[in-house]
Structure formats: structure tokens, C-alpha cells
Amino acid sequence: MQRFACRLPALISLLASLTGLSTSARAETRPHYGGRLTVEIHDAITFTDPAAWPPPLVGLAYDRLVSVDERGEPHPALATSWQHDADNKRWEFRLRSGVKFHDGSPLNAAAVAACLKGWSNVTAADEDVVVVQTENPAPDLPARLAGPGNVILRRGADGVTTGSGPFRIAEWQPGRHALLTANEAYWGGRPYLDDIELQMGRPPRDQAIDLELGKADLVELTPDDARRVAEHGVRTWVSAPAELLALVFERGRAAVDDARLRQAVALSIDRDAIHNVLLLKQGESTGAL
């Protein structure tokens, strides 16, 4: 199996292509079914509640009503369609039929409404219709429902959650290890991989070593390691910037209000040197937010 390395925010797009969740690949270029992908991350996830998961990994086990593409445009997921009133305050989402949670429980409007308690007024209008009523106009509601905090799940009496995503949680050792197996009945089609093994709490240096020894297929990389592993033929992905360093000027001060001072500070920052030397060309320079 080809080995990969990337920064954590790029994991979900890469995993999507490897598991068969991406629809952009042509049939003749898609991977074959089967096999295990071993992934190592630095974070130590201690709960099966997705609220404690790194956002890029949530989509492996949990679904949302709506998904968004790279441009932020909403697309159907658990909801196949939606409509709203003239004021953009009352929204109706029609659910995909026949979807079940990993434990076999039906995913209906009542279950969805129970998950979206963070919104002011959510009700089940029918078995497959969810109504969200907002106090203020919410023309971007579908895109907002695609956020990681709006996953649809079922919480058991022991507090453990189950989702309806392409993989189900088969083994769970808090902070150490997890095994996700393919959901054969996933509404979006069975994933290409049989399972994903997730090793947690692995320092970046250990991840790089495991990648070279063939103990891991997909790891996170620090900027320092990116160029070195690339020289060994390892395929790498660079995510969108995950950390922002910015100078914030406090308004109301005479010196700050002087545009010449702000311009002088801006000219004194050598972005090229920061990008080329400190970040080893792994970052992205910008002159403004």
C-alpha cells in the first residue's frame, strides 16, 4: 500500500478519496475494495463523543444533514432537499429514507430533532421532515448545519454515541487506539477500505519513524519533516493554513491611528524569509486577513 503523510486538516479530504467517499475520481482510477489503513495522529481522543474529536475525523463515523464543498456551497447529505419561507426563518429539511444508525436504530425526524437542540426551535413535522424555526433570518442555515457541531447521532444509556457514517466504531481504547470498520449499508455506498486503524497520542517524530518503517500508512507532518520525507518518495498533502499569526493594532491610540506607522511595521516583516527559512516553504504568506 502506498504510504502518505499530511497535516491533520487535510486528513478528511485524503481519507475521503481513499475510502471511496469522493465522487470526483473516475471509475478507472478509483482504488480497489479491501484492506486496512493505519493512521497515526498526535491528538489523544478520550471520548467517542464527536465533540471531543478533531473535526477532520468526525465525518468518518458521523453524518450531518448537509455537506459543503471546497467553496462552502451546501449539498444534500442526510437531508435530500430543503426549503424555507420568505423570511428565511422557517426551514424544512426532508430526510433520506432508509438510513439507520450503526446500532440498527432508524434515523428519523424525531432522532434528528433531538440532536439539534442547540437551535432555538427544532421539531419533527413528519417521519422524514425536520423543521428548524429561527428567531432571526438565517439564509445560510444549510451551510451552518454542515458544521462539526451539528452531527446527527444517537446517544446510548452509557453515554456512548453511535452515528450513521461510512465507518462504525468497532474498537475504542480512549486516548490510544480505535478501529473503524466499513458500514456495509452506508447510504453513500460502501467505503473502499475494510477498516481504518487509528493510533492516537503519537508524537510527530514517532509518526515519521513509523511511516519510514512501514508501520503507518498515513501520518501528520511538521514543516520540518515535510521536505525530508518527500525526498524518500513519500506522497505528501499540504492542508489549508491551520494556524494564523497576525499583528492586531489596538484602536484609539494616536500612534496606531497613524497609517504611516502601520505601513512601516508591515514593511519591516520579511514574509519571504519567514516562509522560506522558518517554515521551509510549508506555509502561505498573506498581507492581510
C-alpha positions as CSV (number, residue, x, y, z in Angstrom):
1,M,0.0,0.0,0.0
2,Q,1.2,3.5,-0.8
3,R,2.2,5.5,2.2
4,F,1.1,9.0,2.8
5,A,1.8,12.0,5.0
6,C,-0.2,15.2,5.6
7,R,-1.2,17.8,8.1
8,L,-4.3,16.9,10.2
9,P,-6.8,19.3,8.5
10,A,-6.0,17.6,5.2
11,L,-6.8,14.1,6.6
12,I,-10.5,14.2,5.9
13,S,-10.1,15.0,2.2
14,L,-7.4,12.4,1.8
15,L,-9.3,9.8,3.7
16,A,-12.4,10.5,1.6
17,S,-10.5,9.7,-1.6
18,L,-9.0,6.6,-0.1
19,T,-12.3,5.3,1.3
20,G,-14.4,5.9,-1.8
21,L,-16.3,8.9,-0.5
22,S,-15.1,11.3,-3.2
23,T,-17.2,11.4,-6.3
24,S,-14.7,13.3,-8.4
25,A,-12.5,10.3,-9.3
26,R,-13.2,8.5,-12.5
27,A,-14.1,4.8,-12.2
28,E,-10.9,3.5,-13.7
29,T,-8.7,5.5,-11.2
30,R,-10.6,4.5,-8.0
31,P,-8.8,2.2,-5.6
32,H,-9.8,-1.5,-5.2
33,Y,-12.0,-2.6,-2.3
34,G,-10.5,-4.0,0.9
35,G,-7.5,-3.5,3.1
36,R,-6.7,-1.6,6.3
37,L,-5.4,1.9,6.5
38,T,-3.3,2.7,9.6
39,V,-3.5,6.3,10.6
40,E,-1.4,8.0,13.4
41,I,-2.3,11.3,14.9
42,H,-0.9,13.4,17.7
43,D,-4.2,14.1,19.5
44,A,-5.3,11.7,22.2
45,I,-9.1,11.4,21.7
46,T,-10.6,10.2,25.0
47,F,-14.3,10.1,24.2
48,T,-16.4,8.6,21.5
49,D,-18.5,11.8,21.6
50,P,-17.7,13.6,18.3
51,A,-17.5,16.9,20.3
52,A,-14.1,15.7,21.5
53,W,-12.9,14.6,18.1
54,P,-10.6,16.6,15.8
55,P,-13.1,18.0,13.2
56,P,-11.4,16.3,10.2
57,L,-12.2,12.9,11.7
58,V,-15.8,13.4,12.6
59,G,-17.1,12.7,9.1
60,L,-15.8,9.1,9.2
61,A,-18.3,7.9,11.7
62,Y,-21.0,10.6,11.8
63,D,-23.2,12.3,9.3
64,R,-24.8,15.8,9.0
65,L,-28.0,17.0,7.3
66,V,-25.9,18.9,4.8
67,S,-22.4,18.8,3.5
68,V,-20.4,21.7,1.9
69,D,-17.8,21.6,-0.9
70,E,-14.5,23.4,-1.0
71,R,-16.3,26.7,-1.9
72,G,-18.7,26.5,1.0
73,E,-21.7,25.5,-1.2
74,P,-24.2,23.3,0.6
75,H,-25.1,19.9,-0.8
76,P,-27.5,17.1,0.3
77,A,-26.3,14.6,2.9
78,L,-28.8,13.1,5.3
79,A,-31.2,15.7,4.0
80,T,-32.0,15.3,0.3
81,S,-33.7,18.6,0.0
82,W,-34.7,21.7,1.9
83,Q,-36.9,24.8,1.6
84,H,-37.7,27.9,3.5
85,D,-40.2,30.7,3.9
86,A,-39.9,34.2,2.5
87,D,-38.2,35.4,5.7
88,N,-35.6,32.7,5.8
89,K,-36.8,31.8,9.4
90,R,-38.6,28.6,8.9
91,W,-36.7,25.8,7.2
92,E,-37.9,22.3,6.3
93,F,-35.4,19.5,5.7
94,R,-36.6,16.3,4.1
95,L,-34.6,13.3,5.2
96,R,-33.1,10.5,3.2
97,S,-35.2,7.4,3.5
98,G,-34.0,4.0,4.9
99,V,-31.0,5.4,6.8
100,K,-30.1,3.7,10.1
101,F,-27.7,4.3,12.9
102,H,-24.8,1.8,13.3
103,D,-26.7,0.1,16.1
104,G,-29.7,-0.5,13.8
105,S,-31.9,2.2,15.1
106,P,-33.9,4.2,12.5
107,L,-32.7,7.6,11.7
108,N,-35.9,9.6,11.6
109,A,-37.0,13.2,12.1
110,A,-37.5,12.7,15.8
111,A,-33.9,11.5,16.2
112,V,-32.6,14.4,14.2
113,A,-34.6,16.9,16.1
114,A,-33.2,15.6,19.4
115,C,-29.6,16.1,18.1
116,L,-30.2,19.7,17.1
117,K,-31.1,21.1,20.5
118,G,-28.7,23.9,20.1
119,W,-31.1,25.6,17.7
120,S,-34.0,27.6,19.2
121,N,-36.8,25.5,17.8
122,V,-36.5,22.2,16.1
123,T,-39.4,19.8,15.6
124,A,-40.3,16.7,13.6
125,A,-43.1,17.7,11.3
126,D,-43.4,14.2,9.9
127,E,-41.4,10.9,9.9
128,D,-39.0,12.3,7.4
129,V,-39.3,16.1,7.7
130,V,-37.4,18.3,10.2
131,V,-38.5,21.9,10.8
132,V,-36.0,24.5,12.1
133,Q,-37.5,27.8,13.2
134,T,-35.1,30.6,13.9
135,E,-35.8,34.0,15.6
136,N,-33.8,35.9,13.0
137,P,-33.4,35.4,9.2
138,A,-30.9,32.6,8.6
139,P,-30.3,32.4,4.8
140,D,-27.1,30.5,5.4
141,L,-28.7,27.8,7.7
142,P,-27.9,24.8,5.4
143,A,-24.2,25.7,5.4
144,R,-24.2,26.2,9.2
145,L,-25.8,22.8,9.7
146,A,-22.8,21.3,7.9
147,G,-20.5,22.3,10.8
148,P,-19.0,19.5,13.1
149,G,-21.2,20.6,16.0
150,N,-24.3,19.6,14.1
151,V,-23.6,15.9,13.6
152,I,-26.6,13.5,13.8
153,L,-26.0,10.8,16.4
154,R,-27.7,8.5,18.9
155,R,-26.5,8.6,22.5
156,G,-26.9,5.4,24.5
157,A,-27.6,5.0,28.2
158,D,-23.9,4.7,28.9
159,G,-23.2,8.0,27.1
160,V,-21.5,6.3,24.1
161,T,-22.6,7.7,20.8
162,T,-23.3,6.0,17.5
163,G,-23.5,7.6,14.1
164,S,-24.6,6.7,10.6
165,G,-21.4,7.5,8.7
166,P,-19.3,5.4,6.3
167,F,-17.5,3.7,9.2
168,R,-18.6,2.4,12.6
169,I,-16.5,2.3,15.8
170,A,-15.6,-1.3,16.3
171,E,-12.9,-0.9,19.0
172,W,-12.2,2.0,21.3
173,Q,-9.3,2.5,23.7
174,P,-9.6,6.1,24.9
175,G,-6.6,8.2,24.0
176,R,-4.7,5.2,22.5
177,H,-6.4,3.2,19.8
178,A,-9.6,3.0,17.7
179,L,-10.7,0.6,14.9
180,L,-13.3,1.9,12.4
181,T,-14.9,-0.8,10.2
182,A,-16.8,-0.2,6.9
183,N,-20.5,0.4,7.2
184,E,-21.8,-2.1,4.6
185,A,-25.2,-0.4,4.5
186,Y,-24.0,3.2,4.2
187,W,-26.4,5.3,2.1
188,G,-23.5,6.8,0.2
189,G,-22.1,3.5,-0.9
190,R,-19.7,1.1,0.9
191,P,-16.3,2.6,1.6
192,Y,-13.4,1.1,-0.4
193,L,-11.4,0.2,2.7
194,D,-12.4,-2.6,5.1
195,D,-11.3,-0.6,8.1
196,I,-9.2,2.2,9.5
197,E,-6.9,1.7,12.4
198,L,-6.3,5.0,14.3
199,Q,-3.3,5.2,16.6
200,M,-3.6,8.3,18.9
201,G,-1.2,10.2,21.1
202,R,1.8,9.6,18.7
203,P,4.4,12.3,18.8
204,P,5.3,13.7,15.4
205,R,8.8,12.2,15.5
206,D,7.5,8.7,16.2
207,Q,5.0,9.1,13.4
208,A,7.7,9.9,10.9
209,I,9.7,6.9,12.0
210,D,6.7,4.6,11.8
211,L,6.0,5.9,8.3
212,E,9.5,5.0,7.2
213,L,9.3,1.6,8.8
214,G,6.0,0.8,7.2
215,K,4.1,0.7,10.5
216,A,1.8,3.5,9.4
217,D,0.2,4.4,6.1
218,L,-0.9,8.0,6.9
219,V,0.6,10.3,9.4
220,E,0.7,14.0,10.3
221,L,3.8,16.0,9.5
222,T,5.5,19.1,11.0
223,P,7.0,21.5,8.5
224,D,10.5,20.3,9.5
225,D,9.7,16.7,8.5
226,A,7.8,17.5,5.2
227,R,10.8,18.0,3.0
228,R,12.8,15.1,4.4
229,V,10.0,12.5,3.9
230,A,9.3,13.9,0.4
231,E,12.9,13.1,-0.5
232,H,12.2,9.5,0.3
233,G,9.4,9.2,-2.2
234,V,6.5,9.6,0.3
235,R,3.5,11.4,-1.1
236,T,2.5,14.4,0.9
237,W,-0.5,16.7,1.1
238,V,-0.4,20.3,2.4
239,S,-3.6,21.4,4.1
240,A,-5.0,24.9,4.2
241,P,-3.3,27.1,6.8
242,A,-4.3,25.8,10.3
243,E,-2.5,28.4,12.4
244,L,-2.7,32.2,11.9
245,L,-0.1,34.6,13.2
246,A,-1.2,38.2,13.0
247,L,-0.5,41.6,14.4
248,V,-3.5,43.3,15.9
249,F,-3.4,47.1,16.4
250,E,-5.5,48.5,19.3
251,R,-7.7,51.2,18.0
252,G,-7.9,54.6,19.8
253,R,-4.1,55.1,20.3
254,A,-2.5,58.0,18.4
255,A,0.4,56.0,17.2
256,V,-1.7,53.2,15.9
257,D,-4.1,55.6,14.1
258,D,-1.1,56.9,12.1
259,A,-1.2,54.9,8.8
260,R,2.5,55.6,8.3
261,L,3.4,53.6,11.4
262,R,1.3,50.7,10.4
263,Q,2.8,50.7,6.9
264,A,6.3,50.8,8.4
265,V,5.6,47.8,10.6
266,A,4.2,46.0,7.6
267,L,7.3,46.7,5.5
268,S,9.6,45.5,8.3
269,I,8.2,42.0,8.3
270,D,10.1,39.8,5.8
271,R,7.4,37.3,4.9
272,D,9.6,35.6,2.3
273,A,12.3,34.8,4.9
274,I,9.6,33.5,7.3
275,H,8.1,31.4,4.6
276,N,11.3,30.1,3.0
277,V,13.5,29.6,6.1
278,L,11.4,29.2,9.2
279,L,8.5,27.3,7.6
280,L,10.6,25.6,5.0
281,K,8.2,26.7,2.3
282,Q,5.3,24.9,4.0
283,G,3.2,27.9,4.9
284,E,1.4,30.6,3.0
285,S,2.2,34.3,3.1
286,T,-0.5,37.0,3.1
287,G,-0.6,40.7,3.6
288,A,-4.0,40.8,5.2
289,L,-6.7,38.7,6.7
